Amino acid sequence: MHTLRARDNFTVSGRPAHLRLMRAMVLVKKAAAKVNGRQGDIPEYAAEAIQLSCDDILAGLLDDHFIVDAYQGGAGTSTNMNVNEMIANRAIERLGGTKGDSRLIHPIDHVNLYQSTNDVYPTALRIAVIPLLRVLSEELSSLQEALQEKERQYADVLRLGRTQLMDALPIMAGQSFGAYAKAVARDRWRLYKAEERLREINIGGTAVGTGMNAPFTYAYAIAEELREMTGLGVCRSDFPMDATQNMDVFVETSGLLKAAAVNLLKISGDFRLLNSGPSGGIGEYKLPAVQVGSSIMPGKVNPVMAEMAGSVAIRVIANDTAVTLAAASGQLELNAFTPLIAEALLESLELLSRAVPLFKERCVQGLTLDTVHCQENLDRSGVMAAAAVSYLGYDTAAELAKAVTATGQPLEQLLQERGLMRAEQIEAILHPLEVTKPGIPGSGRGV
């Protein structure tokens, strides 16, 4: 059997090809059997037995029979044959025969009729990817909403801004959460749009996309059958040779996952930094304490959910490199590295789909701000002197900023003591709403 040879040849990772991919391939086989039975190209008894066997596999009854390693040569032929032989043997059993007796149900002549690994595998990968994209898009939408809730919650809290890790112009704490939400919204929209290219399948293209050995009637009928079975709106490519040899649609999808991972890494990293302390760090954010942080330091609590999100993001970024190199390594009419693309892409989708809701529920939603400490940090910084530049000039404002830092005196006090501004003018210029919007603070020349 092809499956056993492949099992022995590819003793690499110790884990089979991704289960979602395998089940998507089984769906393709079920659709093919239905079409071929209806069109009289295989006996009706064989078509029925194959479809029922596919149902058994889709129900998870035979998962332990997926035994070919995820990392394999042959562009996925071994995985395709693993599926063909599983279905054939199950169908033979259903018909009362002995497993391996291909005279009753043949893994190629019946199960794989009018198919090639080269059209089954890319088609199945698309069918496996699209539902995960939809799940991730919804999870990102939920994360966006959680960040927007924090934007509303802390809309009136002023905190020190920071650029290059140094004190910068003040911002409303809610504004930073709004910026995060905006980035996540872009991720969600990009992933939603990527599905359009994934819906084009090359089933019926057979080995190189020309469709040799597959009747036209079969090619269009199986695409229609898959559309009905999956509800994914898939359609036959108008040029199957393209979808057979070119993997750029998966590179595009992986690249969008990388973009989402980059944003997740940035947000989780900011949370960790602003949470640092509680005594020796910034300490403006308070992340939920979800578990003990140390086996030797009592009371230590680490930002583990933010760290988890960062770890997943780094893995997704690494997977994107694998997808990129694998897709670029295809040659002529086929890409031999499609199994690597599948493994990396599906892993990234599943990791993000699981990590994002955990990050939202156990980190973002429970995040609070130490508003007193936010104000203390702001008071100790001379950065608010920037609000007076238009009135006092840069040099005077710079001298005031240095004095605040050196003496610890509030800027308001220094302005009054030196007779530089009246109390009501100081209040107008340094008002939180004035220093966190476009325009010149206190002048009325803003938005």
N, C-alpha and C positions, 0 to 999 in steps of 0.2 A: 504494500500500500504506500502511496505517495506520502501520506501523513506520517507514517512511522519513519520513513527515510528522512523526512524534513525534521522530525523531532530529534533524531540522532545527529543530523548535520549541524543544527543550529542550537547547540547547548550553550546559550550566551547569557541571557538575563535571568532565566528561571521563571519567567512569566509569559503567558501567551499574549497574542495580539489583543488589543483593547476590546472588551466585551461589547461595547456599543457598536464598534465596527463590525464585529462578527455577527451580531444580530441584524444589523443593516444588510449585510450580505445575505443572510437567511431570508430577509424580506424580498431581496432581488430574486432569489431562487424560487420563492413562493409565487411571485408575480410571473416569472417565466413559465413555471409549471402550469399555472392557470391559463395563460395565453396559449401555450403549446398544446394543452389538452383540448381547449376550445377550438383550436384551428386544426385539430386532428393530426398533429405532428408527433405526439406520443400517445400511447393508449390511455384511455380514460381512467383505467384502474391505476396506472402509474401516476398520472397527474394528481389524482385524489390522494394517493398514498404519500406522495411527495409533499403536498400542501399540508396534510395532517402532521407529517413529520416536522415540517417547518414550524407548525404551531407548538408542537412539543418543545422544540428548541427555544422558541421565543418565550415560552412560559418558564424557561430556566431549568428544565428537567435534565438537560444534558450538558450543562456548563463545563463539567470536568472533562469533557471530551474535546474541548478546544485546547490542543496540546502543542501547537507549533509556536515557537518562540517569537516574540514581537520583533526581534532584530534578525532579519533573514535576507538572503539574496533572492533574486528572481522576481522582483517587482510585485511580490505578493502572491505568486502562483501557489506557494505552499499553503498559504492561508485559504486561498480559494479552494484548493483540493481538500483541505481539512474539512471545510464546510460541505463540499460535494459528497465526500465519503461518509460524513456523519449523517447527512440527510438520506443518502442511499441506503445505508445500513439500517437506519430506523424504519425506513419505508419497507425494506425487505422483511424486517421483523413483523411489521404490521400485516404484511401479506402472508405470514406464516412460513417464510423462508429462513435460510441460514445466512447470518451476516457474512458478507464477503462474496455471496453468490450473485455476481453482477448480471447474470442472465435474466434475473427477475427485474431488478432496477439497476441500471448502470450509472455510475457517478458522472460520467461525461456524456454518454449518448442520451440519457434522460434528464438528469439533474442540471447538467451544464449545457444543454442543447442551445445552439445559436449564441453562445456566450464565449467570452474570453476573459481571463483575469484582467486584461487591460481595459475592458469597459465595465466589468463588474466592480472592480476595486475602487476606481475614482467615483463611480456612481454611489456606491455604498458609503464612501467617506463623506460625500456631500449630505447624504441622508442622515448620517450620524452627527454631523456638525451642526446642521441647521437648528434642531431642537435645543441643543446646548447654547447656541447663540441667543435664542429667544429667552431662555432661562436667565442667562447672564445679563441680557439687556434689562430684564425686569428687576433683577437684583441691583443693578446699577441705578435704576430709577428709584428704588427704595432707599438706597444709600444717598442719592441726591436729596430726597425728601428729608432724610434725617439731618443732613447738613443744613438744609434750609430752615429746619426747625431750630437748630442752634443759632443760625443767623438771626432769626426773630427773637430768640431767648436773650441773646447778648447784644442786641441792636444798640443799646444805650451805654454799654460798658466801654470806656476808653482804655486802650492799652498801648504800650510802647511798640512801635513798629521796629523792625530790624532788617537791615540789608547788609549782606556779607558778615552776618552775625554781630554787627555793631548797631548801636542805637540809631534809629531813623525816625522819620516823621510819625506821629501818633496815628493810630487807626481805631475805629470802632471794632471791638472783638468780633461782632457779628459780620463785619465786612470780610474778614478773612475766611469765615465759614461760607459766605456767599461766593467767594472766589473758588473755593474747593468745589462747591456745588456746581458752578458753571463748568469746571473742567470735567467733572463726572458726567454732566449732561451731554457734553460733546462725545464722550466715550460711548454713551448709550446710543446716541444718534448714529454715530459711525458704524457701530456693530449692526444696528437695525438695517442700514442701507447695504451692508455687505452681503446680506442674504440674497439680493437680486442676482448677483453673479453666481452664487452657489447653486441656484435652482436649475441651471443648465446641466443636463447629464448626457453622457456619451454612450449610454446603453444602446446596444445594437450596432455599435461601431466595430465590434470584435477586436482583432489583434492590433491594427494600426489606425483604426478610425475610418477605413474605407467601407466597412460593413460586409466584407466578403464572408460568405457562409451564413448570413443572417438575412432572411427575407424582409423586405420593406414592411410587409404587414405585421411581422413580429416586432420590428423595431418601434413602430409607432404604437402598437397595442400595449407593449410592456411599459412604455413611458406613461401611457394613460393609466395603466393598472397601478403603477407605483404612485401616481398622483392621487388616485383614489385611496390606496392603502395607507399612505403616509399623511395625507392632508397637507402636504408641504408646498404644493404648487409647482412641483418639478416639471420640466419640459425637456424634450429631446433637443440637443444642440443642433443648430442648423449646419454645423461643421464639426462633426465628432472627432475628426483628426486633431483639432486644436485641444479639446478637452482630454484627449488621450495622452498627448505628449507634453502639454504645457501645464505646469502646476502653479502658475502665478496667482490664481484666485485664492489658493491656500496661503501663499506668501502674503497677499493683501490682508486676509483674515488674521493671520498670525501677527502681522504688523500692527493691526488695530488692537489686538490683545496686548501687544507690547506697549502701545500708547496708553492703554488703560492701566497696565501694570506700572508704568512710569508715574502716572498720577497717583496711584495707590501708594507707591513707595515714597513719593514726595509728601503726601498727606500724613501717612503713618510716621514718617521721619520727623515732620514738624511737631506732631503730637508728642513724640518721645522727647524731643528737645525742650518744648515748653513745659512738659511734665517733670523735667529733670530736677533732682533734689532728694528729699524736700528741703534740705538745709543748704546744700552746696551747689544747687543748680538754679535754673530760672524759676521753676515752681509756680508758674501762673496757671497752668492747666492741671486739673486733677483727674487722672484716668481711673476708671473703675478698678478696684482691687479684686481681681478674680481668683487669685491663688497666692499661696505663700511664695516668696521670691528667693529664699535662700535656705540651705540646709545647715548653715553655720552662723548666719547673721540674723538674730531674732528681729522680727518686725519689718524686715526688708520686703518691699513689694516692687516687682518689676513690671514694665509696660508690655506684658507678654502678648496681648492681642495685637498691639501695634507691631510688635516684632514678628508675629506670625504673618501678618499682612505683608510686611516687608520681605520676609523670606519667600513667600509665594510669588510676589512681584519679581524678585530676582530670578526665580526659577522660570517664570514665563518669559522674561527677557532672554534668558539662556536658550530656552526652547525655540524662540524666534530665530536665533542664530542657526540652530540646527535645521529648521524648516527652510530658511533662506539658502543655506549651502546645499541641502538635499535637492531643492527645486532647481537650483542653478547647475547641478551635476547631471541632470537628465541629458540624454544624448539621442539626437535624431528622432525616431518615431516613438520613443518610450522613455519614461523615467524609472530607472531601476530602484530608486531610493524612496518610492512612494510609501512603503511601510514605515520608514523613519518619519516622514512628514505626518502620517496619520497618528503615530504614537505621540509625537511631540505636540501636535495641534490639539488632539483630544485631551491630553494631560493638562495643557494650559487652560482649556475651557473648563474642565472639571475643577481644577484647583481654584480658579477665580470664582466659579459659581458657588463653591463652598466657602471660600475665604471671605468674600465680600459681605454676605449676610452675617457671618460671625463677627467680623470687624464692626459692622453697623450695630448689631445687638449688644455686643459685650465691650464695646469701646466708645463709639460715637454717641450712642443714645445716653450712656451713663456719664459722659464727660461733663465736668463742671469747671467753672473758673473761680479762682481765688481773687475776687474783685478788689479786696483790700490790698493784696500784694501787687496786683496790676497797677493800682494807683501809687503805691510806694515806689515801684520801679520807675514809674513815669516822673514822679516828683524828684527822684534822685538824679535824673538825666537832665542835661541842659538842652535837649533837642527842641523843647517847646519854644526856645528863643528864635527858631526859624520863622515863627508866626509874626515876629516883630521886624523882620528884615525890611519889609516895604516901608516901615515907619522910621526905623533907626539906622538903616544901612547895614551892610553885611559885617563890617568890622566891629561895630558896636554890639551887634547880635552875637558874633563869635566870642567876644570878650565876656558877655553875659553868660553864654553857655559854659565857658570854662569856669566862671565864678560859681555857678550852680554846682558843678561837679566837684570843685575844690572845697567849697565851704559847706555844702549841703543845704544852703538856704534856698527856699522856693523862688522860682523866677518872679512870681508876683511881688514878693517881698523886696527883691533887689530892684525891680522896676520902680517901686514906690520910693524906696529909700534914696535912690539916686535921682529922683525927680524926673524920670524919663517919660512917665505916663501917669495919667489920672486913674484912679481906682476903677471908675466906670468904663474907661477905655480898655484897661487891662482885662476886665471881665468880658467885654465884648470880643476882644481879639482872641483870648484863650479859651473861649467857650468850646466844648467838645464838638458841637455841630459846625462850628466855624473852621476848625483845624482838620476836619475830615471830609471836606467837600471841595469842589473846584472854586477858585476865586481867591481874592485877597482877604484874609480873616478880618472880620469886623468892619469892612469897608462898605458892605452892601453891594459889592461888585462881583458877586458870585452867580450861582445858578438860581 
